[in-house]
Amino acid sequence: MTPAQLQAFVTLAQTNSFTSAAMMLGITQSAVSHAIKSLEDELGVGLFVRGKAEIVLTEVGKGLVGKAHSVLGFSEFIKQTANEARNLKQGILRVGSFGPSFSVGLLPVILKKYRGRYPNINVYVEEGEDHQVIDWIDQRQVDLGSIILPVSNLDYIFLGTDKLSVILPPKHTLTKKSKITASDISKLPFILTQGSTGKLAMDVFRQQNCQPDIRYKNIQIMSMFSLVADGAGVSITADLSIPSELEKNKQVSIRPLEPLVKRQIGLGMQHREHLSPAATAFVKIAAELQRAGALPNP
């Protein structure tokens, strides 16, 4: 049975006239008659007694007309809920992040504009390593996720390019240098951070044929900044993960790493055309900000 058949059924039950029902529904009288006949054939029962003067419900029809109203009411509720989702009056968005470069550097800028436009969308952010985020996208655990480009198995949009820098105590002797190599800091107490940035830092030491003197290992990014500020060691991290007030307040000193090490960051998804309305809007805003040069880009 179709919604059109049910609507014809309840309208005919209300009017007791094919002519009146056709006028209310905006269709022909024969279309109403065909809809009722098809519904009766499908159900295997008669719904109306067709007399000379009027059309009246059978006993079975009387028992079903209330249920037909309920079905049509629930169908309308589903339509309204879908319309609200399309209009982004409500919804949920789940975003995966590979770490501070996205969570600290890029996400707040995107979220500020997103929440301004769609304040009733609940956004949940889950952090993990870059390979975990890709798995979460594949498994639909998140709608979208920050990823390191390039990738071959996901749709994505480009967000920006990040680069590595050396983090030093504010009055360290190396702050006199404009650029610092891994060899320069290989003999100093080193603080190795968690995740992909820590792995990139270790790659830098290997490429320059030196080993860091690791005193703190797998440290969270904010703990690393505190340790460096206290003079416990030096570290390497991505520029986008560095809160702007740290250097402004002279808590740490930041110097470029030589040679330049950079990575491209994207926003990944399974299939862009299959995204929820909330996710589609987030991608659109992120792309707008990127094109306008409004996203941080070291």
C-alpha positions in Angstrom: 0.0 0.0 0.0 1.1 3.5 -0.7 0.6 6.8 1.2 -1.5 8.0 -1.7 -3.9 5.0 -1.3 -4.2 5.6 2.4 -4.8 9.3 1.9 -7.6 8.5 -0.6 -9.0 6.0 1.9 -9.2 8.4 4.9 -10.5 11.3 2.7 -13.2 9.2 1.2 -14.2 8.0 4.7 -14.5 11.6 5.7 -16.5 12.8 2.7 -18.5 9.7 1.8 -18.2 11.0 -1.8 -15.8 10.2 -4.6 -16.5 13.6 -6.1 -15.8 15.5 -2.9 -12.7 13.3 -2.1 -11.3 14.0 -5.6 -11.8 17.8 -5.1 -10.1 17.7 -1.6 -7.1 15.7 -2.9 -6.8 17.6 -6.2 -7.0 14.5 -8.4 -9.7 13.0 -10.6 -12.6 11.0 -9.4 -11.4 8.0 -11.3 -8.0 8.3 -9.6 -9.7 8.1 -6.2 -11.7 5.1 -7.3 -8.6 3.3 -8.7 -6.7 4.0 -5.4 -9.5 2.6 -3.3 -9.9 -0.5 -5.6 -6.2 -1.2 -5.5 -6.1 -0.9 -1.7 -9.0 -3.2 -1.3 -7.5 -5.8 -3.7 -4.2 -5.7 -1.8 -5.9 -6.1 1.6 -8.4 -8.7 0.3 -11.3 -6.9 2.0 -13.9 -4.4 1.1 -13.5 -1.0 2.8 -16.7 0.7 1.5 -20.3 -0.1 0.7 -21.1 1.7 -2.5 -24.8 2.7 -2.4 -26.8 4.8 -4.8 -27.0 7.7 -2.4 -23.6 7.6 -0.7 -20.4 5.7 0.1 -20.1 4.3 3.6 -17.5 2.3 5.4 -17.8 -1.4 6.0 -17.2 -2.7 9.5 -13.7 -3.6 8.5 -13.2 -0.2 7.0 -14.3 1.4 10.3 -11.7 -0.6 12.1 -8.9 0.4 9.7 -9.6 4.0 9.1 -8.2 5.1 12.5 -5.0 3.0 11.9 -4.7 4.6 8.5 -4.8 8.1 10.1 -2.0 6.9 12.5 0.1 5.7 9.7 -0.3 8.9 7.7 0.5 10.9 10.9 3.7 9.0 11.5 4.7 9.3 7.9 4.3 13.1 8.2 6.4 13.1 11.3 9.2 11.3 9.5 9.0 13.9 6.7 9.1 16.7 9.2 12.1 15.1 10.9 13.9 14.7 7.6 13.1 18.3 6.7 14.5 19.5 10.0 17.7 17.5 9.4 18.0 19.0 5.9 17.5 22.5 7.3 20.0 21.6 10.0 17.7 22.5 12.9 19.0 19.4 14.8 21.4 16.6 14.3 24.7 15.0 15.4 28.1 15.3 13.9 31.1 13.0 14.9 34.6 14.2 13.9 37.8 12.2 14.3 41.1 14.1 14.9 44.6 12.8 14.7 45.8 15.3 17.3 46.5 18.9 18.2 47.4 20.1 14.7 43.8 19.7 13.8 42.2 19.9 17.3 44.1 23.0 18.3 45.1 24.6 15.0 42.2 24.1 12.5 39.1 22.7 14.2 38.3 25.7 16.5 38.2 28.0 13.5 35.9 25.7 11.6 33.7 25.0 14.6 33.3 28.7 15.4 31.7 29.4 12.0 29.8 26.1 12.0 28.2 26.6 15.4 27.3 30.2 14.4 25.3 28.9 11.5 24.0 25.6 13.1 23.8 26.1 16.8 21.6 23.0 17.4 23.9 20.5 15.8 25.8 18.5 18.5 29.4 18.0 17.6 31.5 15.2 19.1 35.3 15.0 18.6 37.3 11.9 19.2 41.2 12.0 19.1 43.5 9.2 18.1 46.5 8.5 15.8 46.2 9.2 12.1 45.8 5.5 11.2 43.0 5.2 13.8 41.1 8.1 12.4 41.2 6.5 8.9 39.8 3.3 10.5 37.1 5.2 12.2 36.0 6.8 8.9 36.1 3.3 7.2 33.9 1.8 10.0 31.6 4.9 10.1 32.5 5.5 13.7 32.9 9.1 12.7 31.4 11.1 9.9 34.5 13.0 9.1 38.1 13.0 10.2 41.4 14.9 9.9 43.9 12.9 7.8 47.5 13.2 6.5 47.5 13.5 2.7 47.8 11.8 0.4 45.3 8.9 0.9 43.9 6.6 -1.8 40.8 5.1 -0.2 38.9 8.1 1.0 37.3 11.2 -0.4 38.8 14.4 1.1 39.2 18.1 0.9 42.5 19.9 1.5 42.7 22.0 4.6 46.3 23.2 4.8 50.0 22.5 5.1 51.8 22.1 8.5 55.5 22.1 9.3 57.7 21.0 12.1 59.5 23.4 14.5 61.8 23.1 17.4 60.5 24.1 20.9 63.1 25.5 23.3 63.1 27.0 26.7 62.7 30.8 26.4 66.3 31.8 27.2 68.1 28.8 25.7 71.4 29.4 23.9 70.0 27.9 20.6 67.4 30.7 20.4 70.2 32.8 18.9 70.0 30.6 15.8 67.4 31.3 13.1 67.1 27.7 12.1 68.0 24.5 14.0 68.9 21.0 12.8 68.3 17.7 14.5 72.0 17.5 15.0 71.9 20.7 17.0 69.6 19.3 19.6 70.7 15.6 19.5 72.8 16.0 22.7 70.2 17.9 24.6 67.5 16.3 26.8 64.7 15.5 24.4 60.9 15.3 25.0 59.2 12.9 22.5 55.5 13.6 22.0 52.7 11.1 21.3 51.3 10.3 17.9 52.3 11.1 14.3 54.3 14.3 15.3 56.6 12.2 17.5 57.1 9.7 14.7 58.0 12.5 12.3 60.5 13.9 14.7 62.2 10.5 15.0 62.3 10.3 11.2 64.1 13.6 11.2 66.8 12.3 13.5 67.3 9.2 11.4 67.6 11.2 8.2 70.3 13.3 9.8 72.1 10.2 11.1 71.8 11.2 14.8 70.0 10.0 17.9 68.0 12.1 20.3 68.7 11.9 24.1 65.1 11.0 25.0 64.3 11.8 28.6 60.5 11.9 28.3 58.7 9.6 26.0 55.1 9.6 24.6 54.3 12.8 26.4 51.0 14.7 25.7 51.5 17.9 23.8 50.5 20.3 26.6 52.7 18.4 29.1 55.6 18.8 26.6 55.1 22.6 26.5 55.1 22.8 30.3 58.3 20.7 30.5 60.1 22.8 27.9 59.0 26.0 29.6 60.5 24.6 32.9 63.8 23.9 31.2 63.5 20.1 31.3 64.4 19.6 27.7 63.6 20.5 24.1 61.2 19.0 21.6 59.9 19.0 18.0 56.3 19.5 17.1 54.0 20.7 14.4 53.3 24.5 14.1 49.6 24.1 14.1 49.6 22.3 17.4 51.3 25.3 19.2 49.0 27.6 21.1 49.7 31.2 19.9 49.9 32.6 23.5 52.9 30.3 24.4 55.5 32.3 22.5 53.7 35.6 22.9 53.9 35.2 26.7 57.6 34.0 26.3 56.9 30.7 27.9 58.8 28.9 25.1 60.8 29.8 22.0 60.0 28.4 18.6 62.5 28.0 15.8 62.2 26.5 12.3 63.6 23.0 11.8 66.2 22.7 9.1 65.7 21.1 6.6 62.0 21.9 6.2 59.7 19.1 7.1 56.0 19.6 6.2 52.8 17.6 5.8 49.5 18.3 4.2 46.3 17.9 6.2 42.9 17.1 4.8 39.4 16.4 6.0 38.5 12.8 5.0 35.2 11.1 4.5 33.9 7.8 2.9 31.8 9.3 0.1 31.1 12.9 -0.1 27.7 12.4 -1.8 26.6 10.1 1.0 27.3 12.4 3.9 24.6 13.5 6.4 23.3 17.0 6.1 25.3 18.0 9.2 28.5 16.6 7.8 27.9 18.1 4.4 27.5 21.5 6.0 30.8 21.1 7.9 32.7 20.1 4.8 31.2 23.1 3.0 32.3 25.6 5.7 35.8 24.0 6.0 36.2 24.4 2.2 35.0 28.0 2.3 37.4 28.9 5.0 40.3 27.2 3.2 39.6 29.0 -0.1 39.3 32.3 1.8 42.7 31.8 3.5 41.0 31.9 6.9 42.5 28.7 8.2 45.8 28.8 10.0 48.6 27.9 7.6 52.2 28.1 8.8 
